[in-house]
Amino acid sequence: MITRRTLLTIGAATLALGALPAHADAVTGAVPEELASLDAMMRTFLAERNISCAQLAVAKAGRLVLARGYGSYGQANTPVQPTSLFRVASLSKHITAVAIMRLVQEGRLRLSDSVADLLGLSLAADPRLVTVSVRRLLQHLGGWDKTAAGRDYLFSDHVIAAELDVPLPIGVEHILRYATSRPLDHDPGTRYSYNNYNFLLLGRVIEKVSGLDYATYVQSKVMRPLGVTRPRLTSNPGTGEVPYLSNYTAKTVLDDSGKVVPYPYGGSNYANFDAAGGWAASAVDLVRLTRIFDGTTSVLSPASVSALLAKPETGSFESGAWYGGGWLIRSMGSGLNLWHSGSMPGAFAVLSRTYNGIALCATFNRREESGSPDFDAFLDELYNAAQAIKTWPADDLSSQYF
């Protein structure tokens, strides 16, 4: 059974986006009779949490068997499609990990390579930085700890701008300069600490080694070989995506105005999140990409997949799970269960690839906030419901979307 609790936890204003339904009454896409229980569970979850936009996609043995959009948005009540784009936050991490492993497979990078050497990072603040390898970044063993440091560097725009005496918005180069000027919180390789900065660095490694910008390399080498063309890096306005809803507000980080904005629209600078949490995608796209981890596509070989998902030098958590390659992982029989969530104000998404060939993805345009019912149990519930299905559809909906 997948345990969502293993993954560390990474006000009253709503953006004026026109009439939104109380919950996702409108539906698009197909649900075979055999999978009606999954659709019903999703509808109940949305209604209980007043979620206006969502998606659900399910594949079995590589066949897309369920693709559903829930809700509508805007003055025109535009229905959510199975292909609509949602911010997926940390579900971006396994995509980055695949791109890194592709470079390793091509012989252009080694997992043992030092990120300081690759990127020319100064060791003045902490000589231990030279021992932070690509592998350790992939496994959140880089030595950065947002609890010990008191902040996540990707959510510290105001602090970094003040420290460096630069105007907002800051860029990735400012985050790198700030982080490199501070000592590590732990010896690299000794302690797991989920930290977005590890994957921001991996994005820069991809750019340095490939000679391409991060998004271009990922789209050409990871996505297009599987016919996945819709995902893109989210913009700060989120143009062309579903609306994002949150009760949280913040002073904008997009300029120095001090304006208070709905958090999804200026509380963070999404231009800096790329490799750590910047993708906008649909549930059908993410389910399609899980095929890479079967080791049967042209993107990664079985040996590359095994290396990416291998247990880290620190071993497993007490639960028996471990982190590697943008996934939480647990052995199940002769296979592996892989899972992860993505969470930002205004966005929540879950993705799972099970030991017996089931891929599950759900996206939402709000996340759990103070006073709302629990969101974290959803992936467990979805996993258990899928495992209970005795008869699976024989059809494949993939040609409708790819």
Secondary structure as UniProt FT lines:
FT   HELIX           4..6
FT   STRAND          27..30
FT   HELIX           33..35
FT   HELIX           36..49
FT   STRAND          53..60
FT   TURN            61..62
FT   STRAND          63..73
FT   TURN            74..77
FT   STRAND          78..79
FT   TURN            82..83
FT   STRAND          86..87
FT   HELIX           89..92
FT   HELIX           93..105
FT   TURN            106..107
FT   TURN            111..112
FT   HELIX           115..119
FT   HELIX           127..131
FT   HELIX           134..138
FT   TURN            139..140
FT   HELIX           146..149
FT   HELIX           153..155
FT   HELIX           157..164
FT   HELIX           172..180
FT   TURN            188..189
FT   HELIX           196..210
FT   HELIX           214..218
FT   HELIX           219..223
FT   HELIX           224..226
FT   STRAND          232..233
FT   TURN            239..240
FT   STRAND          249..251
FT   STRAND          260..262
FT   HELIX           263..265
FT   TURN            266..267
FT   HELIX           270..272
FT   HELIX           274..277
FT   STRAND          279..281
FT   HELIX           283..289
FT   HELIX           290..294
FT   HELIX           302..308
FT   TURN            313..314
FT   TURN            318..319
FT   STRAND          322..324
FT   TURN            325..326
FT   STRAND          327..332
FT   TURN            333..334
FT   STRAND          335..344
FT   TURN            345..346
FT   STRAND          347..353
FT   TURN            355..356
FT   STRAND          358..364
FT   TURN            370..371
FT   TURN            376..377
FT   HELIX           378..387
FT   HELIX           398..400
//
